[in-house]
């Protein structure tokens, strides 16, 4: 048991003069002490993104409900390193929590990329039915097999991904031919855009703005919320609403650091993180309803596409058959049970 600092004679006398019970003064000192557990949460998003707003809300609630025993420190905007660097830090326990796209996590746990199969999800209702259902549970089991990580129950929303370019709009699959396109460090992205005839270039997100600005690449793809908060509209002219992938953030924890927490603290943290994740989904949905107008006002030119043409192109290129083989029959059948036949 930690020994509390003794009250000075003056503190004791003052407390009595004010009619305050001495134990109350001791309690105040206890509350002012540092948290028993201080854990780091890293992510690659700006503070203005809904993820960080809801994460801070969860952190405040966790600290309150744990009576100050647990403090969650948030490090946004890749402050602790690139996605690949930070994933390594979470695996070795230097960082406690990390929000990461399943598509990037697939470099460690291949099955996590299945939620990003090109043109698989027609709408959000299908996304949540799938990711809160059997496929999501299966993916979390696969993450747990890594032995270094665990994933929280609710996946957070990154959004449907759109394609932005500085050279020309994407109107059909043929418009991707020869285009230098920034993609995250994950095989599924490279595979899909190669099937369209593009030249995908792997670049970590924290280097994407400069790569677009210096014309190392012609375009990139991301949800509207990230295009807005990362100010990619400053270096891109066109936005094609391809909705080519849905992407979400798994909330990951270092297993050893998580298991070092008392059970009651685990329950408080997990409950608030999962509730915040559901609320963040609603935030992104509301934000998406206004972002197209906002980005148009920032001089981005929008166009819509026919998803059927893109899906047919992927099917003809053998993309779905290839990834069915890579993900395996069980994972693929769970996906198609929600979205319908792909391959």
NUZANU-549212 format. One record per atom (N, C-alpha, C): x, y, z. Coordinates in pm, whole numbers, padded with zeros to 5 digits, always signed. Layout:
<pts>
XYZ ...
</pts>
This chain:
<pts>
+00085-00119+00000 +00000+00000+00000 +00088+00124+00000 +00059+00223-00086 +00139+00344-00095 +00115+00431+00027 +00223+00478+00090 +00209+00564+00206 +00179+00705+00161 +00075+00767+00216 +00038+00903+00181 +00127+01000+00256 +00155+01118+00197 +00237+01216+00266 +00164+01269+00390 +00238+01291+00496 +00177+01339+00620 +00131+01483+00605 +00019+01519+00672 -00028+01657+00672 +00062+01741+00762 +00092+01863+00717 +00168+01953+00802 +00079+02002+00916 +00142+02057+01020 +00064+02109+01133 -00032+02217+01085 +00016+02303+00991 -00068+02412+00942 -00186+02355+00864 -00161+02254+00777 -00270+02193+00700 -00375+02132+00792 -00326+02066+00899 -00417+02001+00993 -00503+02106+01065 -00437+02214+01110 -00509+02318+01183 -00609+02389+01093 -00568+02417+00969 -00657+02485+00875 -00779+02399+00845 -00756+02270+00829 -00867+02179+00799 -00969+02181+00912 -00919+02179+01037 -01010+02180+01151 -01085+02312+01160 -01014+02424+01132 -01076+02556+01140 -01188+02571+01038 -01174+02509+00922 -01275+02517+00817 -01386+02414+00836 -01371+02331+00938 -01473+02230+00964 -01461+02111+00871 -01347+02096+00803 -01330+01984+00710 -01272+01865+00784 -01321+01749+00751 -01268+01627+00812 -01131+01600+00757 -01040+01559+00839 -00904+01531+00794 -00900+01423+00687 -00980+01314+00699 -00979+01214+00593 -01013+01274+00458 -01099+01378+00455 -01132+01443+00329 -01011+01509+00269 -00927+01569+00352 -00806+01632+00303 -00710+01528+00249 -00702+01418+00319 -00616+01308+00271 -00666+01259+00137 -00800+01249+00121 -00858+01203-00005 -00822+01298-00118 -00822+01428-00092 -00788+01525-00194 -00644+01507-00239 -00557+01481-00142 -00417+01458-00177 -00405+01332-00261 -00480+01227-00224 -00476+01102-00299 -00518+01127-00445 -00626+01208-00464 -00675+01234-00598 -00574+01311-00681 -00495+01395-00616 -00400+01479-00689 -00278+01400-00734 -00258+01283-00678 -00141+01203-00714 -00152+01150-00855 -00039+01111-00913 -00036+01059-01049 -00120+00932-01060 -00169+00908-01182 -00250+00788-01205 -00167+00663-01178 -00234+00560-01135 -00167+00432-01110 -00120+00369-01241 -00200+00389-01349 -00168+00336-01480 -00178+00449-01583 -00069+00476-01654 -00069+00576-01761 -00030+00507-01890 -00123+00500-01985 -00101+00426-02110 -00107+00520-02230 -00029+00488-02332 -00021+00570-02453 -00111+00513-02563 -00183+00603-02630 -00266+00565-02744 -00219+00646-02864 -00166+00580-02965 -00114+00647-03085 -00210+00631-03202 -00214+00731-03289 -00288+00720-03415 -00229+00816-03518 -00272+00803-03642 -00213+00883-03749 -00303+00997-03795 -00406+01030-03717 -00505+01127-03760 -00492+01260-03688 -00541+01366-03755 -00539+01499-03696 -00633+01505-03576 -00606+01599-03485 -00690+01614-03367 -00834+01645-03403 -00855+01707-03519 -00990+01745-03561 -01071+01628-03615 -01008+01514-03639 -01080+01398-03691 -01173+01341-03583 -01291+01290-03622 -01384+01233-03522 -01322+01127-03433 -01226+01052-03483 -01164+00949-03400 -01099+01011-03277 -01023+01117-03295 -00954+01177-03182 -01049+01251-03089 -01155+01308-03143 -01253+01375-03058 -01322+01273-02966 -01365+01161-03022 -01432+01059-02941 -01332+00988-02849 -01209+00975-02894 -01108+00911-02811 -01079+00993-02686 -01073+01126-02702 -01051+01212-02586 -01169+01205-02491 -01288+01198-02547 -01408+01184-02465 -01402+01054-02384 -01361+00945-02450 -01348+00817-02381 -01240+00824-02272 -01128+00890-02303 -01019+00902-02206 -01067+00974-02080 -01146+01080-02097 -01196+01154-01982 -01290+01068-01898 -01376+00991-01964 -01469+00905-01891 -01396+00793-01818 -01295+00738-01884 -01217+00630-01821 -01148+00681-01694 -01089+00799-01703 -01021+00856-01586 -01120+00881-01473 -01238+00930-01509 -01340+00958-01408 -01392+00830-01344 -01427+00732-01425 -01486+00608-01373 -01386+00524-01296 -01257+00539-01331 -01154+00465-01257 -01105+00542-01134 -01170+00658-01109 -01132+00744-00996 -00985+00785-01004 -00943+00815-01125 -00808+00865-01147 -00700+00759-01155 -00737+00632-01145 -00635+00525-01146 -00576+00504-01285 -00655+00532-01390 -00608+00505-01526 -00615+00633-01609 -00503+00666-01672 -00497+00782-01760 -00455+00738-01900 -00532+00778-01998 -00503+00747-02138 -00447+00871-02205 -00322+00865-02246 -00256+00976-02314 -00263+00954-02465 -00315+01052-02539 -00338+01039-02683 -00229+01110-02760 -00173+01039-02858 -00068+01093-02943 -00117+01087-03088 -00177+01197-03139 -00232+01197-03275 -00126+01229-03380 -00170+01232-03507 -00089+01283-03618 +00047+01215-03632 +00053+01086-03606 +00179+01009-03620 +00292+01065-03536 +00261+01121-03420 +00365+01179-03335 +00468+01076-03288 +00427+00951-03278 +00518+00847-03230 +00580+00767-03343 +00556+00811-03469 +00615+00743-03583 +00512+00706-03689 +00560+00655-03801 +00473+00612-03909 +00389+00492-03864 +00293+00453-03948 +00209+00338-03913 +00292+00213-03889 +00387+00187-03979 +00468+00066-03964 +00557+00074-03840 +00612+00193-03812 +00695+00210-03692 +00612+00189-03566 +00494+00250-03563 +00412+00243-03443 +00358+00102-03420 +00325+00032-03527 +00282-00106-03512 +00391-00187-03443 +00516-00164-03480 +00627-00232-03414 +00635-00197-03266 +00609-00070-03233 +00615-00026-03094 +00502-00089-03011 +00385-00106-03073 +00276-00170-03001 +00308-00317-02979 +00367-00379-03076 +00400-00520-03063 +00503-00543-02951 +00598-00449-02934 +00699-00470-02829 +00662-00404-02697 +00546-00336-02694 +00497-00281-02568 +00540-00140-02537 +00614-00075-02626 +00655+00064-02603 +00536+00159-02615 +00439+00122-02698 +00310+00193-02709 +00202+00094-02669 +00103+00142-02594 +00002+00051-02538 -00115+00027-02631 -00165+00134-02696 -00281+00124-02784 -00252+00193-02916 -00317+00143-03021 -00295+00198-03155 -00421+00173-03237 -00466+00273-03312 -00577+00252-03404 -00518+00235-03544 -00549+00123-03609 -00485+00093-03736 -00582+00028-03833 -00575+00072-03957 -00655+00010-04063 -00621-00138-04073 -00726-00219-04089 -00704-00361-04109 -00622-00391-04232 -00628-00301-04329 -00553-00321-04453 -00403-00310-04429 -00363-00222-04337 -00221-00209-04303 -00180-00317-04204 -00269-00347-04112 -00242-00455-04015 -00221-00589-04086 -00271-00600-04208 -00260-00726-04282 -00116-00765-04312 -00022-00671-04301 +00119-00707-04318 +00163-00802-04206 +00088-00799-04093 +00117-00889-03981 +00013-01000-03969 -00115-00962-03987 -00227-01056-03978 -00303-01049-04110 -00270-01132-04207 -00325-01120-04343 -00477-01111-04352 -00549-01183-04268 -00695-01187-04278 -00760-01051-04254 -00693-00961-04182 -00755-00833-04149 -00785-00750-04273 -00721-00777-04383 -00743-00699-04505 -00874-00733-04574 -00939-00839-04535 -01057-00885-04609 -01170-00782-04608 -01174-00697-04504 -01278-00594-04500 -01258-00489-04608 -01141-00488-04670 -01112-00390-04774 -01116-00445-04915 -01171-00561-04934 -01181-00617-05070 -01255-00519-05161 -01197-00492-05276 -01248-00389-05365 -01395-00406-05404 -01473-00300-05386 -01613-00293-05427 -01699-00405-05367 -01664-00448-05245 -01739-00556-05180 -01864-00504-05110 -01852-00390-05039 -01964-00340-04958 -02045-00236-05035 -02176-00256-05050 -02259-00158-05121 -02298-00039-05034 -02300-00057-04900 -02347+00051-04812 -02303+00023-04668 -02329+00122-04580 -02289+00110-04441 -02367+00002-04365 -02494-00016-04400 -02572-00119-04331 -02505-00255-04346 -02452-00281-04465 -02384-00408-04490 -02250-00414-04416 -02182-00300-04410 -02054-00294-04338 -02072-00336-04193 -02167-00274-04122 -02180-00300-03978 -02237-00438-03952 -02325-00486-04038 -02374-00623-04025 -02259-00722-04033 -02164-00692-04118 -02050-00781-04140 -01946-00770-04029 -01907-00647-03996 -01796-00627-03903 -01836-00643-03757 -01965-00625-03726 -02013-00653-03590 -02062-00797-03578 -02055-00871-03687 -02105-01007-03691 -01995-01111-03697 -02022-01224-03761 -01927-01337-03761 -01792-01305-03825 -01789-01225-03932 -01660-01196-03994 -01573-01113-03901 -01632-01011-03836 -01555-00931-03741 -01499-01014-03628 -01581-01106-03576 -01535-01194-03467 -01420-01283-03513 -01430-01333-03636 -01325-01418-03692 -01194-01340-03705 -01203-01215-03750 -01083-01133-03766 -01016-01108-03631 -01097-01079-03528 -01038-01056-03395 -00968-01180-03343 -01023-01295-03373 -00957-01421-03333 -00822-01435-03403 -00817-01396-03529 -00691-01404-03603 -00588-01307-03547 -00633-01187-03508 -00541-01090-03448 -00485-01146-03317 -00571-01208-03238 -00529-01263-03109 -00424-01372-03125 -00426-01441-03239 -00328-01547-03264 -00186-01493-03276 -00173-01362-03300 -00039-01303-03310 +00034-01307-03176 -00044-01329-03066 +00007-01339-02929 +00056-01206-02872 +00087-01109-02957 +00135-00980-02907 +00023-00877-02897 -00088-00900-02967 -00194-00800-02980 -00331-00857-02945 -00419-00769-02901 -00560-00800-02895 -00634-00685-02963 -00754-00710-03013 -00836-00607-03076 -00964-00589-02998 -01007-00465-02981 -01133-00438-02914 -01249-00480-03003 -01366-00497-02940 -01480-00555-03009 -01530-00470-03125 -01541-00340-03107 -01599-00253-03209 -01491-00190-03296 -01502-00212-03425 -01412-00146-03519 -01464-00006-03546 -01375+00093-03552 -01414+00231-03574 -01416+00259-03725 -01486+00365-03763 -01506+00393-03905 -01398+00485-03961 -01336+00440-04068 -01249+00529-04147 -01326+00578-04269 -01417+00496-04318 -01504+00541-04426 -01480+00469-04556 -01571+00492-04649 -01550+00445-04785 -01444+00534-04850 -01355+00471-04922 -01241+00543-04977 -01273+00596-05117 -01227+00719-05142 -01248+00786-05270 -01112+00814-05334 -01112+00838-05463 -00988+00860-05537 -00973+01007-05573 -00860+01066-05532 -00831+01205-05573 -00709+01206-05664 -00708+01302-05757 -00597+01313-05853 -00569+01461-05881 -00453+01485-05935 -00416+01621-05976 -00418+01635-06127 -00438+01525-06199 -00424+01526-06345 -00557+01516-06419 -00641+01425-06379 -00769+01404-06448 -00863+01326-06356 -00993+01335-06375 -01086+01257-06293 -01086+01110-06334 -01125+01024-06242 -01143+00882-06271 -01291+00861-06304 -01318+00835-06430 -01457+00815-06474 -01488+00668-06499 -01385+00593-06539 -01401+00450-06569 -01273+00379-06527 -01274+00246-06523 -01152+00173-06485 -01033+00207-06573 -01055+00236-06701 -00944+00266-06792 -00869+00393-06754 -00932+00482-06678 -00865+00606-06640 -00752+00584-06541 -00747+00467-06483 -00637+00434-06393 -00509+00394-06468 -00520+00365-06596 -00404+00316-06673 -00284+00409-06659 -00173+00356-06608 -00049+00431-06597 -00045+00536-06489 -00151+00552-06413 -00154+00658-06311 -00067+00621-06191 +00016+00714-06150 +00098+00696-06030 +00011+00731-05909 -00020+00629-05830 -00116+00645-05722 -00055+00605-05589 -00059+00695-05492 -00011+00661-05359 -00106+00560-05296 -00050+00452-05240 -00128+00355-05164 -00057+00326-05032 -00130+00287-04929 -00067+00249-04803 +00016+00121-04819 +00099+00091-04720 +00184-00028-04728 +00106-00156-04699 +00025-00199-04797 -00054-00321-04780 -00074-00385-04918 -00055-00515-04930 -00061-00584-05060 -00196-00572-05131 -00307-00568-05056 -00438-00565-05119 -00456-00441-05205 -00410-00327-05158 -00420-00204-05235 -00342-00215-05366 -00217-00254-05353 -00133-00265-05473 -00194-00362-05574 -00245-00473-05524 -00303-00573-05611 -00424-00518-05686 -00513-00447-05616 -00633-00395-05679 -00601-00292-05786 -00515-00197-05753 -00488-00090-05850 -00403-00139-05966 -00321-00240-05944 -00251-00302-06057 -00350-00369-06151 -00456-00427-06095 -00560-00489-06178 -00629-00387-06266 -00631-00260-06223 -00688-00153-06303 -00586-00092-06400 -00460-00137-06390 -00356-00084-06479 -00282+00036-06425 -00304+00070-06297 -00235+00184-06237 -00094+00144-06193 -00018+00244-06151 +00117+00221-06097 +00116+00260-05950 +00070+00171-05861 +00061+00205-05719 +00198+00219-05655 +00211+00319-05569 +00337+00347-05500 +00311+00348-05350 +00380+00264-05276 +00360+00254-05132 +00427+00371-05060 +00347+00448-04987 +00396+00564-04912 +00319+00569-04780 +00388+00584-04668 +00321+00598-04540 +00240+00728-04538 +00133+00727-04460 +00041+00840-04465 +00107+00972-04426 +00197+00970-04329 +00258+01095-04284 +00347+01158-04390 +00372+01087-04501 +00453+01142-04611 +00369+01169-04736 +00238+01145-04727 +00153+01152-04846 +00137+01293-04899 +00114+01390-04813 +00093+01528-04859 +00214+01576-04940 +00334+01555-04886 +00454+01602-04956 +00475+01528-05087 +00439+01399-05092 +00453+01322-05216 +00359+01374-05324 +00239+01416-05285 +00144+01474-05380 +00190+01614-05422 +00238+01689-05326 +00282+01826-05354 +00400+01829-05450 +00492+01735-05435 +00611+01730-05519 +00591+01648-05646 +00468+01598-05667 +00431+01523-05788 +00504+01389-05801 +00548+01335-05687 +00603+01200-05690 +00494+01104-05735 +00371+01134-05693 +00255+01057-05737 +00149+01155-05789 +00059+01103-05875 -00047+01187-05933 -00170+01196-05843 -00190+01090-05764 -00313+01086-05685 -00299+00996-05564 -00409+00984-05493 -00415+00899-05374 -00560+00861-05352 -00585+00779-05250 -00724+00742-05219 -00739+00736-05068 -00848+00797-05021 -00876+00804-04878 -01022+00844-04858 -01076+00821-04740 -01211+00869-04711 -01215+01023-04710 -01334+01079-04731 -01349+01224-04738 -01302+01293-04610 -01328+01230-04494 -01288+01293-04367 -01138+01315-04361 -01061+01222-04414 -00915+01237-04412 -00869+01336-04520 -00936+01335-04634 -00903+01433-04739 -00921+01574-04685 -01024+01592-04602 -01050+01723-04542 -00953+01754-04430 -00941+01666-04330 -00860+01699-04213 -00711+01703-04244 -00665+01628-04345 -00524+01629-04383 -00496+01736-04490 -00599+01809-04531 -00588+01920-04627 -00532+01874-04762 -00570+01752-04802 -00521+01702-04931 -00580+01778-05048 -00691+01849-05024 -00751+01933-05129 -00655+02043-05175 -00555+02073-05094 -00458+02176-05134 -00367+02129-05245 -00353+01997-05261 -00259+01943-05360 -00327+01846-05457 -00461+01843-05457 -00537+01757-05547 -00654+01837-05606 -00686+01810-05734 -00790+01888-05802 -00921+01812-05815 -00914+01680-05833 -01033+01601-05862 -01059+01499-05751 -01187+01475-05728 -01227+01369-05635 -01335+01285-05701 -01302+01159-05728 -01397+01066-05788 -01452+00977-05677 -01583+00977-05658 -01643+00899-05550 -01654+00752-05591 -01540+00689-05593 -01531+00549-05635 -01585+00453-05529 -01580+00492-05401 -01623+00401-05293 -01562+00262-05310 -01436+00259-05354 -01375+00132-05395 -01344+00038-05279 -01327+00092-05160 -01301+00010-05043 -01368+00074-04922 -01418-00009-04831 -01449+00043-04699 -01331+00013-04609 -01302+00108-04522 -01186+00093-04435 -01224+00129-04291 -01177+00051-04197 -01203+00079-04057 -01077+00069-03973 -01084+00122-03853 -00972+00120-03761 -00996+00018-03650 -00912-00085-03645 -00913-00173-03529 -00840-00103-03415 -00898-00107-03297 -00829-00054-03179 -00750-00169-03119 -00619-00156-03127 -00528-00263-03086 -00464-00230-02952 -00437-00331-02874 -00364-00316-02748 -00251-00417-02742 -00140-00376-02683 -00034-00472-02655 -00088-00571-02552 -00081-00699-02583 -00142-00800-02498 -00085-00799-02355 +00045-00797-02342 +00107-00803-02209 +00068-00682-02125 +00070-00563-02187 +00034-00442-02113 -00113-00442-02075 -00198-00494-02164 -00340-00503-02134 -00366-00601-02019 -00302-00715-02024 -00324-00816-01921 -00264-00775-01787 -00177-00673-01787 -00120-00623-01662 -00219-00536-01585 -00327-00495-01651 -00428-00412-01586 -00521-00498-01501 -00566-00447-01388 -00666-00519-01308 -00794-00537-01389 -00869-00638-01358 -00989-00671-01434 -01088-00556-01437 -01106-00487-01324 -01204-00379-01321 -01162-00263-01410 -01032-00237-01420 -00983-00131-01509 -01002-00173-01655 -00973-00300-01685 -00996-00350-01820 -01141-00327-01863 -01233-00358-01774 -01375-00345-01808 -01414-00200-01834 -01360-00109-01754 -01390+00034-01772 -01333+00083-01905 -01209+00045-01935 -01145+00089-02059 -01217+00032-02180 -01242-00098-02180 -01306-00163-02294 -01445-00107-02320 -01522-00090-02213 -01658-00038-02229 -01657+00100-02295 -01573+00189-02246 -01573+00325-02297 -01513+00336-02437 -01412+00256-02466 -01355+00256-02601 -01458+00205-02702 -01530+00100-02669 -01629+00045-02762 -01748+00139-02782 -01794+00201-02675 -01904+00299-02688 -01859+00417-02774 -01737+00464-02750 -01684+00575-02830 -01674+00537-02977 -01641+00411-03003 -01631+00366-03142 -01764+00372-03214 -01871+00330-03148 -02005+00335-03208 -02045+00481-03231 -02015+00568-03135 -02046+00710-03151 -01966+00773-03264 -01841+00729-03278 -01756+00782-03386 -01811+00744-03522 -01870+00626-03533 -01931+00585-03660 -02040+00685-03700 -02121+00726-03602 -02228+00822-03629 -02170+00957-03669 -02059+00996-03604 -01994+01122-03638 -01948+01124-03782 -01887+01014-03826 -01836+01007-03963 -01950+01012-04063 -02061+00945-04031 -02177+00947-04120 -02231+01089-04137 -02240+01164-04027 -02286+01302-04034 -02187+01389-04110 -02060+01364-04086 -01956+01443-04153 -01956+01419-04303 -01974+01293-04343 -01975+01261-04486 -02088+01332-04560 -02198+01358-04488 -02312+01423-04550 -02282+01568-04588 -02182+01625-04526 -02150+01766-04553 -02016+01787-04624 -01930+01685-04623 -01793+01704-04672 -01784+01729-04822 -01869+01666-04899 -01862+01689-05044 -01884+01837-05075 -01982+01896-05008 -02009+02039-05029 -01891+02123-04983 -01834+02087-04868 -01721+02163-04815 -01600+02156-04908 -01571+02036-04957 -01455+02018-05044 -01478+02083-05181 -01601+02083-05227 -01633+02153-05352 -01605+02302-05336 -01639+02355-05219 -01611+02497-05192 -01461+02524-05186 -01383+02419-05164 -01237+02433-05163 -01177+02402-05303 -01264+02404-05402 -01225+02392-05544 -01195+02250-05591 -01236+02149-05514 -01225+02013-05564 -01342+01986-05657 -01313+01918-05769 -01416+01884-05867 -01458+01738-05847 -01586+01715-05821 -01637+01581-05790 -01704+01517-05911 -01694+01384-05914 -01772+01305-06010 -01804+01169-05950 -01915+01111-05990 -01955+00978-05945 -01922+00875-06052 -01915+00749-06011 -01880+00642-06106 -01980+00528-06094 -01980+00441-06194 -02061+00320-06194 -01978+00206-06137 -02009+00166-06013 -01930+00064-05945 -01930-00068-06021 -02036-00097-06094 -02046-00225-06165 -01931-00244-06263 -01893-00138-06333 -01785-00147-06431 -01652-00183-06363 -01629-00124-06248 -01505-00148-06175 -01503-00291-06119 -01617-00335-06067 -01625-00470-06014 -01605-00573-06125 -01664-00548-06240 -01647-00639-06354 -01501-00646-06399 -01433-00533-06395 -01292-00528-06433 -01208-00613-06338 -01235-00602-06209 -01161-00681-06109 -01189-00830-06126 -01313-00863-06153 -01349-01004-06171 -01278-01061-06294 -01278-00985-06402 -01212-01031-06525 -01062-01044-06509 -01004-00959-06423 -00859-00963-06400 -00818-01074-06303 -00917-01145-06247 -00887-01253-06155 -00858-01206-06013 -00891-01079-05984 -00862-01022-05852 -00936-01097-05741 -01065-01119-05757 -01142-01185-05652 -01100-01330-05633 -01074-01399-05741 -01031-01539-05731 -00896-01547-05658 -00807-01454-05689 -00675-01453-05625 -00687-01433-05475 -00771-01337-05433 -00778-01305-05292 -00864-01404-05214 -00954-01468-05281 -01026-01578-05215 -00927-01686-05175 -00833-01716-05264 -00731-01815-05233 -00641-01772-05119 -00611-01642-05113 -00521-01593-05008 -00589-01586-04872 -00714-01545-04869 -00784-01533-04741 -00833-01667-04689 -00858-01761-04778 -00906-01892-04737 -01057-01903-04744 -01104-02025-04755 -01246-02052-04777 -01334-02000-04662 -01288-02017-04537 -01373-01976-04424 -01396-01826-04423 -01287-01749-04429 -01301-01603-04425 -01382-01553-04544 -01356-01607-04662 -01424-01561-04783 -01574-01594-04776 -01607-01710-04723 -01749-01747-04714 -01822-01657-04615 -01754-01615-04507 -01814-01523-04411 -01839-01387-04476 -01746-01343-04559 -01763-01217-04631 -01881-01225-04727 -01883-01329-04811 -01989-01340-04911 -02126-01365-04848 -02128-01420-04728 -02256-01440-04659 -02324-01306-04631 -02243-01200-04620 -02298-01066-04594 -02314-00984-04721 -02216-00991-04811 -02215-00898-04925 -02265-00959-05055 -02278-01091-05059 -02317-01157-05182 -02198-01212-05257 -02222-01280-05366 -02118-01347-05443 -02027-01247-05511 -01895-01266-05495 -01797-01180-05558 -01715-01252-05665 -01666-01369-05631 -01574-01440-05721 -01653-01532-05815 
</pts>
